[in-house]
Amino acid sequence: MKNYFYITTTLPYINANPHIGFAMEIIRADTIARFYHLLGYKVLFNTGTDEHGQKIWEKAISEKLTPKKYSDQMVKMFRNLKTALYLSYNKFIRTTNNHHLKAAQYFWQLCHQNGDIYKAKYPIKYCVGCEMEKTESELVNNRCPLHPNKELQIFEEENYFFRFSRYQKPLLGFYEKNPSFIEPDYRFEELKNFVKKGLKDFSISRPKKKMPWGIDVPKDDSQVMYVWFDALINYISTLGWPDDLKKFNRYWPGVQIAGKDNLRQQGAMWQAMLMSARLPLTKKIFIEGFITVNGQKMSKSLGNVIDPFSLVDLYGADAVRYYFLKEIPPFADGDFSHKRMKEIYNSELANELGNLVSRLTKLAEEDALEIDFENNLKKTFLSLKPLIDDFQFNQALEKIWQKVKRLNQEIDKEAPWKKRKDEREVFLKNCLIELKEIGQLLLPFLPQAGETIIKSLQGKIRKISSLFPKIK
C-alpha cells in the first residue's frame, strides 16, 4: 500500500497582489511536497485563495466590480505563481467553489448538532484588517497592533457564536499528547499559554444586510459565515470531504504551514472546530516568521512591498527559491535585500555550483564521455529527511553545498586537464557520479537546476555553461 502525504499552505487573502511573504510559505511547502514525492509517497499539495469577507467586499465595490468578478481577476495572479516559482502543487482550492460552499455548510451543521453554535447579541470591537473581533487584552492604545492605522469598528449585533470556551481542556490534553504538534517549540508554548488563560466564544457569522459577501448560514439566510470559519474548512474540503471519505481518510490528517500571525487560528480555533465536528486534528503545523525588506516591515506606504514575479524576472525561480530556503531562518523573522540576493547569487549559485557544473561537463564533453548512472534516489534523500521534517531547509542546503565545495576543491587539487586521457576519464567519471548525486539532492530545493544537471548527465555528456550566469 502506498504511503500518502498531505501538505497545505494557508490561503492568501486576495484583497492585494501576491507578495514575497506568501511566496516564501509556498516555496517551503513545495520543497517538502517534492521531497516526499521523491521518497515515493503519493503527495497531495494544496494551496488556493481565500475569497470571502468584508475586505473583498469593500475592494470590489471600490473597483466597481461584483465580489465574484473581482475574485476571478485576482485569482489569476495567484495561479500564475505556479509557473513563476516552479511549484508542484496539485490542488488549488477557491473558497468560492461550489463544493467548498457545501462542505462549509455541512461542517457548520455538525458543530450545531453537537451544541457548539448558538445565536446571541454581542458588543464587538472589530478589526477590518484582520477580519476578526478583538478583545481588550489584544489591543494597544485601543487599536489592533497589526493594523494600528485602522480604526476599530464598534457595534452590537446578533451573530452566531462558536463555543470555543468548551475546548480549553480538550485542546490542552491534545497538546500534551502531541508534543511536536507545533514547531517551533516557543510558538507552541505561546499557544498553550493562550489556551491556559481561558477561551472565549467567538463570533462566526455576520448579518447579510451589512456584509453580504460570504457563505449563507444553514437555515438562516439573514446571516453569512464569518470568513475565518469558512476559510479554515478548505483544508479538508479540498480533500473531497464530506463526499469522498475514502480520499479524505487517505490524506487527513496532514501538515500545515502558516505565519506567526495565524498561530491562534490554526493551532487552537481550527483544532477546536475539528473536535466539534468529530474529525481528526491536524498532524503538524509549522509556524513561520515574517519577512522584512532592508530591515523594514513591508508596507505600501513605505513603497517596499516586493512581488515575487519581479524577483523571478531579475534572478530566476531557482535563485529566488534558494534565497528564501537558505537565507531566511526557518521560524524567526528574516530580511530580504537585493544586495544580499546578488551576493548569494554570484558567490554560491554562479561561482560555486554553476562553475562546478560548467567545467565538469565541459571536460566530459571534450572527452566525449558517456556514462550510465544508477538511480538510487530514495537512499540519497533519506539522509536529508530529518532536516526536512524539522523545517531546516537551510541546514539541508548547507549539507548539499558541502558536497559542491568539496568537489570543486578536488578538481582544483587534481587538475584533471593536466592528466593523461585514461587517468582523466577515470577521475571525471567519479566526479560526474558525485555531480549527479548533487543534482538529485537539489531537486526539491532548486528543481530546475537539479533537472538540468541530471538531464545533461544522461548518456553522452553535454556542456552546461549558463546554469546561473553572473549578474551585476
Secondary structure as GFF3:
##gff-version 3
##sequence-region A 1 472
A	DSSP	beta_strand	4	8	.	.	.	ID=ss1
A	DSSP	alpha_helix	20	38	.	.	.	ID=ss2
A	DSSP	beta_strand	42	49	.	.	.	ID=ss3
A	DSSP	alpha_helix	54	62	.	.	.	ID=ss4
A	DSSP	alpha_helix	67	79	.	.	.	ID=ss5
A	DSSP	alpha_helix	81	84	.	.	.	ID=ss6
A	DSSP	beta_strand	91	94	.	.	.	ID=ss7
A	DSSP	alpha_helix	98	113	.	.	.	ID=ss8
A	DSSP	beta_strand	117	127	.	.	.	ID=ss9
A	DSSP	beta_strand	132	133	.	.	.	ID=ss10
A	DSSP	three_ten_helix	136	138	.	.	.	ID=ss11
A	DSSP	beta_strand	153	162	.	.	.	ID=ss12
A	DSSP	three_ten_helix	164	167	.	.	.	ID=ss13
A	DSSP	alpha_helix	168	177	.	.	.	ID=ss14
A	DSSP	beta_strand	182	183	.	.	.	ID=ss15
A	DSSP	alpha_helix	185	196	.	.	.	ID=ss16
A	DSSP	beta_strand	202	203	.	.	.	ID=ss17
A	DSSP	beta_strand	205	207	.	.	.	ID=ss18
A	DSSP	beta_strand	216	217	.	.	.	ID=ss19
A	DSSP	beta_strand	220	225	.	.	.	ID=ss20
A	DSSP	alpha_helix	227	232	.	.	.	ID=ss21
A	DSSP	alpha_helix	234	237	.	.	.	ID=ss22
A	DSSP	alpha_helix	245	251	.	.	.	ID=ss23
A	DSSP	beta_strand	255	259	.	.	.	ID=ss24
A	DSSP	three_ten_helix	260	262	.	.	.	ID=ss25
A	DSSP	alpha_helix	263	264	.	.	.	ID=ss26
A	DSSP	pi_helix	265	269	.	.	.	ID=ss27
A	DSSP	alpha_helix	270	276	.	.	.	ID=ss28
A	DSSP	beta_strand	284	288	.	.	.	ID=ss29
A	DSSP	beta_strand	291	293	.	.	.	ID=ss30
A	DSSP	beta_strand	296	297	.	.	.	ID=ss31
A	DSSP	alpha_helix	308	315	.	.	.	ID=ss32
A	DSSP	alpha_helix	317	322	.	.	.	ID=ss33
A	DSSP	pi_helix	323	327	.	.	.	ID=ss34
A	DSSP	beta_strand	334	336	.	.	.	ID=ss35
A	DSSP	alpha_helix	338	344	.	.	.	ID=ss36
A	DSSP	pi_helix	345	354	.	.	.	ID=ss37
A	DSSP	alpha_helix	355	366	.	.	.	ID=ss38
A	DSSP	beta_strand	370	371	.	.	.	ID=ss39
A	DSSP	alpha_helix	377	382	.	.	.	ID=ss40
A	DSSP	alpha_helix	385	389	.	.	.	ID=ss41
A	DSSP	alpha_helix	393	414	.	.	.	ID=ss42
A	DSSP	three_ten_helix	416	418	.	.	.	ID=ss43
A	DSSP	alpha_helix	421	442	.	.	.	ID=ss44
A	DSSP	alpha_helix	447	456	.	.	.	ID=ss45
A	DSSP	beta_strand	459	460	.	.	.	ID=ss46
###
